[in-house]
Amino acid sequence: MPVATSSRQRASRRQNSEEIEDARNTQVKKDDDVSDDGQPVRTKVKKEKKGKKKAVAEEDDDDVVAPDVEDDDDDDRINVANFPDQPLAKADLHKLKGISQDWEAMATQIGQQTSIYKDVAIAMAESGEMDTNSSKDLQMLDRDMREFLDVCTEMTLHAKAIDALHQRIASGEEVTDPQALYEEGLQQGMEAYAGKTTRQKYVKDKRYNDFQTSIWDVHHPNEPMPPLTNFIPQEDGDDSDDDDDLEMGGATQNYNCPLSLTVLVNPVTSRICGHSFSKDSIVEYFRHQNRPIKCPAAGCTKSFRLADCEPDPELAKKVKAHQRRLVLNRDDSDAEEIVD
């Protein structure tokens, strides 16, 4: 049987592929456009259809009728004038108390920084400045100290003004304008404070007393400081004051422990009576005692526990300064004896 040659097989395959390609080209849908070279243009048809759909959608949107808007919309708006301030209720009392306590905490925290003024005053006194009456530099420092105390007082007055609001609301009074009442109370307090004399403002202030005492102790370590009125000139209005209320000073700072009778070491101070002790001495005094014991300081009738004694870093600084001054005075005395 004769077998087809390879050239015939290649010609037959070429003819079959051409017939299949012609059949594909003739299967064009009626709706398809045909280009000049006979190829269908389907992409154009799809874009035209999409464009028609978009146009229809826009026409539909144009046909939607917006709802009628009434002309009296302004009448339906909320009128703020119809909602006046509501009075503070008793439920707000804890908020006012918290604000008042914040003011008091700031006054206390800032007031503790008076030690800066005392340290500077001690340094100036040790350099030769005598007191606030004779030294211009100490006078300037004294003025700054008073202004600092004025700021602390103003903070306290803020707390008092809020406390007054707290009391009015707690008593059942309706307070609809708390800001006005707060500002009014603060203004009254500030005016009352401004109307006081210099003595009335500072003589009873322990911080100011400590400031003046720190200067006095440099030059008079073993002498009691005279009343503060000796350092503050008298003003109009001081005559009507009770002299006993204004007199402060006259006490000598004792740096010895009432128990050991030696200079205080790591001093602790009783918050019950204010007496100070060396830490080791008072711990030994309270050994095996958990109940309150009478204060060992001479003349004190109060009793306290060991837990009532707190570290006193401010007193510790004073003790060190006192010991340093004693050494300097002793050296000066020895030097004078040698010269003689």
C-alpha positions in Angstrom: 0.0 0.0 0.0 1.5 3.4 -0.9 2.4 5.8 1.9 1.9 9.6 1.7 5.1 11.5 1.5 6.0 14.2 4.1 5.4 17.1 1.7 1.9 16.0 1.1 1.2 15.8 4.8 2.5 19.3 5.4 0.3 20.7 2.5 -2.8 19.0 3.9 -2.2 20.4 7.4 -1.7 24.0 6.0 -5.0 23.7 4.1 -7.0 22.6 7.1 -5.7 25.5 9.3 -6.6 28.1 6.7 -10.1 26.7 6.4 -10.6 26.9 10.2 -9.3 30.5 10.3 -11.8 31.4 7.4 -14.6 29.9 9.3 -13.8 31.9 12.4 -13.8 35.2 10.5 -17.2 34.5 9.0 -18.9 33.9 12.4 -19.6 37.6 13.1 -22.8 38.6 14.9 -25.3 40.8 13.2 -25.0 43.5 15.9 -21.2 43.7 15.7 -19.6 46.4 13.6 -17.0 45.4 11.2 -13.9 47.4 10.4 -12.4 47.9 7.0 -10.2 44.9 7.4 -13.2 42.7 8.3 -12.6 42.5 12.1 -15.5 43.0 14.5 -15.5 46.0 16.8 -17.0 44.8 20.1 -15.3 47.4 22.4 -17.0 50.3 20.7 -20.4 48.6 21.1 -19.9 48.1 24.9 -18.8 51.7 25.4 -21.8 53.0 23.5 -24.1 50.8 25.6 -22.5 52.1 28.8 -22.9 55.6 27.6 -26.6 55.0 26.9 -27.1 53.5 30.4 -25.4 56.5 32.0 -27.6 58.9 30.1 -30.7 57.1 31.1 -29.6 57.2 34.7 -29.1 60.9 34.5 -32.5 61.4 33.0 -34.0 59.4 35.9 -32.2 61.6 38.4 -33.7 64.6 36.6 -37.1 63.2 37.0 -36.8 62.9 40.8 -38.7 65.7 42.4 -37.2 67.2 45.6 -39.5 67.4 48.6 -41.2 70.6 49.1 -39.4 72.9 51.6 -41.6 74.7 54.0 -41.0 78.4 54.3 -41.3 78.3 58.1 -38.2 76.2 58.8 -36.8 79.0 61.0 -39.7 78.5 63.4 -38.6 74.9 64.1 -35.0 75.9 65.1 -33.9 75.7 68.7 -33.9 79.0 70.4 -31.1 79.2 72.9 -32.9 81.9 74.8 -35.5 79.4 75.8 -32.9 77.3 77.7 -31.5 79.5 80.5 -28.7 78.3 82.8 -29.7 75.6 85.1 -28.9 75.9 88.9 -26.1 73.8 90.3 -27.5 70.8 92.1 -26.2 69.0 95.2 -24.8 66.4 92.8 -22.2 69.1 91.8 -21.0 69.6 95.3 -18.2 67.1 95.0 -16.9 68.8 91.9 -16.7 72.2 93.7 -15.0 70.5 96.6 -12.4 69.0 94.3 -11.6 72.4 92.7 -11.3 74.0 96.1 -8.9 71.3 97.3 -6.8 71.8 94.1 -6.4 75.5 95.0 -5.4 74.6 98.6 -3.0 72.0 97.4 -1.3 74.4 95.0 -1.0 77.0 97.8 0.6 74.5 100.1 2.9 73.1 97.5 4.1 76.5 96.4 4.3 77.8 99.9 6.8 75.2 100.8 9.3 76.8 98.5 9.9 79.6 101.0 13.0 77.7 102.0 14.7 79.2 99.0 14.3 82.7 100.4 15.6 81.5 103.8 18.7 79.9 102.3 19.5 83.1 100.4 18.9 85.2 103.5 21.3 83.1 105.5 24.0 83.3 102.9 23.6 87.1 102.7 23.7 87.3 106.5 26.8 85.2 106.7 28.5 87.4 104.2 28.0 90.4 106.5 24.4 91.7 106.0 22.9 92.4 109.4 19.1 92.7 109.1 16.2 93.9 106.9 16.3 97.3 108.6 19.9 98.2 107.7 20.7 96.1 104.6 19.3 97.2 101.2 19.9 93.8 99.7 18.0 92.1 102.5 15.2 94.7 102.1 14.9 93.7 98.5 14.8 90.0 99.5 12.3 90.8 102.2 10.0 92.5 99.6 10.2 89.5 97.3 9.4 87.2 100.2 6.3 89.2 101.0 5.1 89.2 97.4 5.6 85.4 97.3 3.4 85.1 100.4 0.8 87.4 98.7 0.6 84.9 95.8 0.0 82.0 98.3 -2.7 84.0 100.0 -4.4 84.7 96.6 -4.6 81.0 95.9 -6.1 80.4 99.3 -8.7 83.1 98.6 -9.7 81.2 95.4 -10.3 78.2 97.5 -12.4 80.2 100.0 -14.6 81.7 97.2 -15.4 78.2 95.9 -16.1 77.0 99.4 -18.6 79.8 99.8 -20.4 78.5 96.7 -20.3 75.0 98.1 -22.0 76.1 101.3 -24.7 78.0 99.5 -25.6 75.0 97.3 -25.4 72.6 100.3 -27.9 74.8 102.2 -30.4 74.4 99.3 -30.0 77.7 97.6 -30.3 77.8 93.8 -27.2 79.1 92.2 -27.8 79.8 88.5 -24.8 82.1 88.0 -21.9 80.5 89.8 -19.2 82.3 87.9 -20.5 85.7 88.9 -20.7 84.7 92.6 -17.3 83.1 92.5 -15.7 86.2 91.0 -17.6 88.5 93.5 -16.4 86.4 96.5 -12.8 86.4 95.2 -12.9 90.2 94.7 -14.2 90.8 98.2 -11.4 88.6 99.6 -8.7 90.3 97.6 -9.9 93.8 98.7 -10.1 92.8 102.3 -6.5 91.5 102.1 -5.2 94.6 100.3 -6.8 96.7 103.1 -4.6 95.1 105.8 -1.4 96.7 107.1 2.0 95.1 106.5 2.0 93.8 110.1 -1.5 92.4 109.8 -0.4 90.5 106.7 2.9 88.9 107.7 3.5 89.0 111.5 1.4 86.0 112.2 2.7 84.1 109.1 5.0 81.3 110.4 6.9 81.3 107.1 7.7 85.0 107.4 8.7 84.4 111.0 11.1 81.6 110.0 12.5 83.9 107.3 13.4 86.7 109.8 14.6 84.2 112.4 17.0 82.6 110.0 18.7 86.1 109.6 18.7 86.8 113.3 20.2 83.4 114.2 23.3 84.1 112.1 24.4 87.1 114.2 22.7 86.1 117.5 22.9 82.3 117.8 22.2 82.3 121.5 19.8 85.2 121.8 16.0 85.2 121.4 14.8 87.1 118.4 12.7 90.2 119.3 9.1 90.5 118.2 8.6 90.8 114.4 7.1 94.2 114.9 10.6 95.5 115.5 11.3 94.7 111.8 8.1 96.1 110.3 7.3 99.9 110.6 4.0 100.8 112.2 1.2 101.9 109.8 -2.2 103.5 110.2 -4.5 100.9 111.5 -2.0 99.1 113.6 -2.9 101.0 116.8 -6.3 99.3 116.9 -4.8 95.9 116.9 -4.3 93.8 120.0 -0.5 94.0 120.7 -0.6 90.5 122.2 -1.9 89.1 118.9 0.8 90.7 116.9 3.7 89.9 119.2 5.8 87.1 117.7 9.4 86.2 118.3 11.2 86.3 121.6 12.1 82.6 121.4 15.5 81.0 121.1 15.9 78.1 118.8 17.2 75.1 120.8 19.3 72.7 118.7 19.8 70.2 121.5 17.8 67.0 121.9 15.7 67.0 125.1 16.7 63.4 125.7 20.4 63.2 124.8 21.1 66.9 125.7 23.4 67.0 122.7 23.1 68.6 119.3 20.2 67.1 117.3 21.2 64.3 114.9 18.7 63.3 112.2 16.0 65.3 113.9 12.4 64.3 114.0 9.5 66.5 115.1 6.3 65.5 116.9 3.3 66.7 115.0 1.3 66.7 118.2 3.4 69.2 120.2 6.1 70.4 117.8 9.1 69.3 119.9 12.1 67.8 118.1 14.4 65.0 119.1 17.3 63.0 117.7 15.9 60.1 115.9 17.9 57.4 117.8 17.0 58.9 121.2 13.3 59.1 120.6 13.3 55.5 119.2 15.0 54.3 122.3 12.6 56.3 124.5 9.6 54.4 122.9 11.2 51.0 123.0 8.6 48.3 123.8 5.9 51.1 124.0 3.0 51.1 121.6 0.8 53.5 123.6 1.1 57.3 123.7 3.7 58.6 126.1 4.1 62.0 127.7 6.5 64.2 125.7 9.9 64.2 127.3 10.5 67.9 126.6 10.5 70.0 129.8 7.2 71.7 130.5 5.2 69.8 127.8 2.0 68.1 128.9 1.0 66.4 125.7 1.4 62.8 124.8 2.1 61.2 121.4 3.2 57.9 119.8 6.4 57.2 118.0 4.5 57.2 114.7 3.7 60.9 115.4 7.3 61.8 115.0 8.2 62.8 111.4 11.6 63.6 109.8 12.3 67.3 109.8 14.8 68.1 107.0 14.3 71.8 107.4 15.4 71.6 111.0 18.4 69.4 110.0 19.6 72.2 107.7 19.3 74.7 110.5 21.3 72.4 112.8 24.1 72.2 110.2 24.1 75.9 109.6 24.2 76.5 113.4 27.2 74.2 113.9 29.0 75.8 111.0 28.5 79.3 112.5 29.7 78.0 115.9 32.9 76.8 114.3 33.4 80.1 112.5 32.8 82.1 115.7 35.2 79.9 117.6 37.9 80.3 114.9 37.4 84.1 115.0 37.7 84.1 118.8 40.9 82.1 118.6 42.3 84.4 116.0 41.6 87.5 118.2 43.3 85.9 121.2 46.4 85.2 119.2 46.5 88.8 117.9 46.3 90.1 121.4 
